[in-house]
Protein backbone atom coordinates (compact mmCIF):
# COMPACT_ATOMS: atom_id res chain seq x y z
CA UNK A 1 0.00 0.00 0.00
CA UNK A 2 1.52 3.27 -1.16
CA UNK A 3 1.61 6.01 1.46
CA UNK A 4 3.01 9.52 1.58
CA UNK A 5 2.51 11.03 5.01
CA UNK A 6 3.32 14.67 5.60
CA UNK A 7 4.02 16.10 9.03
CA UNK A 8 5.48 19.19 10.65
CA UNK A 9 2.91 21.77 9.67
CA UNK A 10 1.40 24.22 12.11
CA UNK A 11 1.00 27.83 13.08
CA UNK A 12 4.09 30.03 12.99
CA UNK A 13 4.70 33.75 13.21
CA UNK A 14 6.04 35.72 10.25
CA UNK A 15 9.81 35.33 10.08
CA UNK A 16 9.67 31.96 11.76
CA UNK A 17 10.72 28.53 10.57
CA UNK A 18 9.19 25.10 10.12
CA UNK A 19 10.45 21.78 8.84
CA UNK A 20 8.05 19.56 6.93
CA UNK A 21 8.63 15.85 6.53
CA UNK A 22 7.19 13.37 4.05
CA UNK A 23 7.47 9.73 5.02
CA UNK A 24 7.08 7.31 2.12
CA UNK A 25 6.17 3.63 2.15
CA UNK A 26 4.88 0.98 -0.20
CA UNK A 27 7.09 1.88 -3.16
CA UNK A 28 10.77 2.20 -4.05
CA UNK A 29 11.32 5.71 -2.78
CA UNK A 30 14.89 6.02 -4.05
CA UNK A 31 13.93 5.89 -7.73
CA UNK A 32 11.22 8.55 -7.53
CA UNK A 33 11.67 12.23 -8.14
CA UNK A 34 10.00 14.08 -5.29
CA UNK A 35 8.39 17.46 -4.89
CA UNK A 36 6.54 19.70 -2.50
CA UNK A 37 3.45 21.49 -3.75
CA UNK A 38 1.18 23.88 -1.93
CA UNK A 39 -2.34 25.14 -2.32
CA UNK A 40 -3.67 28.26 -0.68
CA UNK A 41 -7.41 28.91 -0.30
CA UNK A 42 -9.05 29.71 -3.63
CA UNK A 43 -5.77 29.32 -5.49
CA UNK A 44 -4.39 26.62 -7.74
CA UNK A 45 -1.90 24.10 -6.46
CA UNK A 46 1.64 25.24 -7.22
CA UNK A 47 5.06 23.63 -7.25
CA UNK A 48 7.24 24.79 -4.36
CA UNK A 49 10.38 22.68 -4.71
CA UNK A 50 11.55 19.47 -6.32
CA UNK A 51 14.45 17.07 -5.95
CA UNK A 52 15.67 14.30 -8.18
CA UNK A 53 15.77 10.67 -7.10
CA UNK A 54 19.40 10.81 -6.03
CA UNK A 55 19.12 14.25 -4.51
CA UNK A 56 21.64 15.57 -6.97
CA UNK A 57 19.47 18.32 -8.36
CA UNK A 58 16.91 20.63 -6.83
CA UNK A 59 14.56 23.26 -8.14
CA UNK A 60 12.58 26.01 -6.40
CA UNK A 61 9.76 28.36 -7.15
CA UNK A 62 11.01 31.94 -7.38
CA UNK A 63 8.82 32.88 -4.42
CA UNK A 64 10.70 30.57 -2.04
CA UNK A 65 14.27 30.70 -3.36
CA UNK A 66 16.73 31.48 -0.62
CA UNK A 67 14.17 30.74 2.10
CA UNK A 68 13.24 27.08 1.59
CA UNK A 69 15.47 24.03 1.24
CA UNK A 70 14.42 20.61 0.02
CA UNK A 71 16.35 17.45 0.78
CA UNK A 72 15.80 13.74 1.02
CA UNK A 73 17.17 10.76 2.90
CA UNK A 74 16.75 7.66 0.76
CA UNK A 75 17.90 5.44 3.60
CA UNK A 76 14.94 6.68 5.66
CA UNK A 77 12.46 6.97 2.77
CA UNK A 78 11.82 10.54 3.81
CA UNK A 79 11.83 13.94 2.17
CA UNK A 80 12.06 17.25 3.97
CA UNK A 81 11.30 20.89 3.38
CA UNK A 82 13.09 23.36 5.64
CA UNK A 83 11.18 26.64 5.54
CA UNK A 84 12.68 29.82 6.94
CA UNK A 85 11.76 33.50 6.93
CA UNK A 86 8.15 32.49 6.54
CA UNK A 87 5.65 35.02 5.21
CA UNK A 88 1.87 35.16 5.50
CA UNK A 89 1.67 34.37 1.78
CA UNK A 90 3.30 31.00 2.50
CA UNK A 91 0.09 29.95 4.23
CA UNK A 92 -1.24 26.89 2.43
CA UNK A 93 -1.70 23.15 2.58
CA UNK A 94 1.61 21.57 1.62
CA UNK A 95 1.57 18.31 -0.31
CA UNK A 96 4.20 15.68 -0.92
CA UNK A 97 4.42 14.40 -4.50
CA UNK A 98 6.27 11.41 -5.98
CA UNK A 99 6.74 10.59 -9.66
CA UNK A 100 8.47 7.83 -11.59
CA UNK A 101 7.63 7.60 -15.27
CA UNK A 102 3.81 7.35 -15.36
CA UNK A 103 3.46 6.59 -11.66
CA UNK A 104 2.35 9.55 -9.54
CA UNK A 105 1.52 9.61 -5.84
CA UNK A 106 0.26 12.39 -3.58
CA UNK A 107 0.12 12.79 0.15
CA UNK A 108 -2.88 14.11 2.06
CA UNK A 109 -1.22 17.41 2.93
CA UNK A 110 -0.24 19.33 6.02
CA UNK A 111 -1.47 22.81 6.88
CA UNK A 112 1.03 25.63 7.30
CA UNK A 113 -0.32 28.90 8.66
CA UNK A 114 1.89 31.97 8.95
CA UNK A 115 0.23 34.60 11.09
CA UNK A 116 0.89 36.88 14.01
N, C-alpha and C positions, 0 to 999 in steps of 0.2 A: 504494500500500500504506500503510494507516494505521499509524502508530507513535507510541506515547507511551513515552519512555525516561526513567526516573527515574535520578538520580545524586546523590551527595553524602552518602549514608548512611554509617554506621560506628559505631565504639565511642567514646563520650564519657563523661567523668566527670559526676556530678551537679553541676548549676550551670553546666555548659558550654553551648556553642552549636554549632549545625550549620546549614548552608544546603542545602536540597534543591532540585534543579532537575528540571524535566520538559520535555524537548525533544519537540516535536510535529512530525509530518510526514505528508503524504498526505491532508490535509484542510485546510479553510479555518479555521485556528486562531482568527482574530479574531472569528468569529461564534459561537463556542462558549463557554458558561459552563464554568468549570473549577473543580475541587475537589481537595483532598487528603483521602484517607481513610486510616485505619490499622486494622490488625488485630493484636492481641496474641495470644499462644498461648492457645488454648481460649476465646477471646472472639469476639464478633461484630465484623464490620467496622463502624467508626463514622466519621461525618463529622468531620473536623478543622477544615477551613476551606474557604470557597468564594469565588469572585470572578466577577462578571459579565463578559460578553464585552468590554466597554469598560474594565473595571477600575474602574468608577465606584462599585461597591458590593461590600462584603465582609461575610462572616459567619463567626463562630468558635464552636466548641464552648466551653461555659463552662469546661471544664477547661484550655483553652489561652489564654483571653483574657488579654491583657496580656503574654504570653510569646512568642507566635507571630505572625508577620506574613506574609500572603500577598500576592503581587503578580505581575504579568505584564508581558511585553514583547511586544506583538503584532508588532513589527518583527522580532523574533528568534524568533517562534513558541515562546516559552519561558515557563513559569510557575515561580515560586519559592516556597519556604516557608522563611523565616528563623525558626529555633527558638532561643530563649534560655532561660536558667534551667531547663535540662532536668532532669527528675526520672526516677527509675527507672520510674515508671508510664507514662512516655512511650515505653518500649521497645515496639517493634512493627515490622511491615512497613508502610511508607508507600506508598500507591498514588496515582497521578495518574488523574484522571477527567475526561472531557470529555462534554458533552451539548449537543445542539442538536435541539430538538423530539424526535423519536423515535430519534434517532441517539445512541448511547452508546458510548464507548470507554474502555478501561482500560489502564493500563500494567502491567508485570510486577512492580513493587514494588521498594523498596530498604529494606534492614534498618537500623533505628536501634536501637542498644543503649546504654542509659544505666546505667553501673555503675562502681563504684570498684574 
